[in-house]
Amino acid sequence: MGVALGAYVLQLIAEDKTERTTLITDDVNRPHITPQQYEVLHGGGAEAAEIAKERLSRRRFLRRSMLTVWGLSTTAAVAGALYMLYPNLAGQFGSALNVGKKADFTAAKPPDFKIGQAGVFYRQEAKTYVVHLAKDTQFLLNGSNLSDQLDAETVVKDSDGTYWIALYQRCVHLGCTVPFRDNCVSFKCPCHGSHYNVDGEWLDGPAPKSLDRFAISFNGTDVVVDTASVNTKVPHPDQTTRLIAPPSVECSV
């Protein structure tokens, strides 16, 4: 009996709170009217209907204004989030970049590589070393084994028989920028000594794999490096996968 009475009291309190909330809300939403309008409104008739219509129109206007503001705010927030997730990177790192004409990159055999002059060229905007191997480069593989490994390492054979590679400048060990050293005829990381051949294949040091490389293509005579398409899966080479023999010179840190 006591439990039932308590539940009934709680129900009455809840109903009272709901009624008060409704009244407060109605008072907030209800536009101010004069005592004369109040008398007319509660007296009925055409004038009362016009007053009620005016009050309803104001309430609709306020609600629609609030919905419009909310909609604009939501749209702006969503647009900002989409821009952060999918920024327009056209012409920037993270997109396809024209890095120069074919004639700007003189082909060479690995022993003759010199940074910026023959075989290997740095392009800051693409964070890339463009490697251009001469058509008479001596590979360690041949036949289908050579073709398959060229594809696996994103090496592109041009119509003139030369070979192109776009190597990402970042060391795959801890992310330092790897310079090409003419005196070593190879890439040598100054941070922890990771060492890579002219084609980006791992030679020695703590790096867990070979250098990453971007997709490279041609638009007429233009050389295009797609920095949005990166091959990160070139492992340490072995005797069945190594493309180019290690340089004959020693390379100290």
ZIJO-V442655 format. One record per backbone hydrogen bond with DSSP energy under -1.0 kcal/mol. CO is the residue of the C=O (numbers start at 1). NH is the residue of the N-H. If there is no record, write none. Layout:
# ZIJO-V442655
co | nh
CO | NH
CO | NH
This chain:
# ZIJO-V442655
co | nh
1 | 5
2 | 6
3 | 7
4 | 8
5 | 9
6 | 10
7 | 11
8 | 12
9 | 13
10 | 14
11 | 15
12 | 16
13 | 17
14 | 18
15 | 19
16 | 20
17 | 21
18 | 22
19 | 23
20 | 24
21 | 25
22 | 26
23 | 27
24 | 28
25 | 29
26 | 30
34 | 38
35 | 39
36 | 40
37 | 41
38 | 42
45 | 49
46 | 50
47 | 51
48 | 52
49 | 53
50 | 54
51 | 55
52 | 56
53 | 57
54 | 58
55 | 59
56 | 60
57 | 61
58 | 62
59 | 63
60 | 64
61 | 65
62 | 66
63 | 67
64 | 68
65 | 69
66 | 70
67 | 71
68 | 72
69 | 73
70 | 74
71 | 75
72 | 76
73 | 77
74 | 78
75 | 79
76 | 80
77 | 81
78 | 82
79 | 83
80 | 84
81 | 85
82 | 86
87 | 89
89 | 92
92 | 95
95 | 227
97 | 225
100 | 223
101 | 104
102 | 105
106 | 119
108 | 134
109 | 112
110 | 113
114 | 117
114 | 118
118 | 114
119 | 132
120 | 116
121 | 130
123 | 128
124 | 127
127 | 169
128 | 123
129 | 167
130 | 121
131 | 165
132 | 108
133 | 163
134 | 137
143 | 147
144 | 148
145 | 149
146 | 150
147 | 151
148 | 152
149 | 153
150 | 155
151 | 154
156 | 164
158 | 161
162 | 158
163 | 133
164 | 156
165 | 131
166 | 214
167 | 129
169 | 178
171 | 175
176 | 171
179 | 188
181 | 184
181 | 185
181 | 186
186 | 181
187 | 196
189 | 193
194 | 189
195 | 203
195 | 204
196 | 187
197 | 200
200 | 211
201 | 197
204 | 195
212 | 168
213 | 231
215 | 226
217 | 224
219 | 222
221 | 102
222 | 219
223 | 99
224 | 217
225 | 97
225 | 227
226 | 229
229 | 215
231 | 213
234 | 210
238 | 241
238 | 242
243 | 140
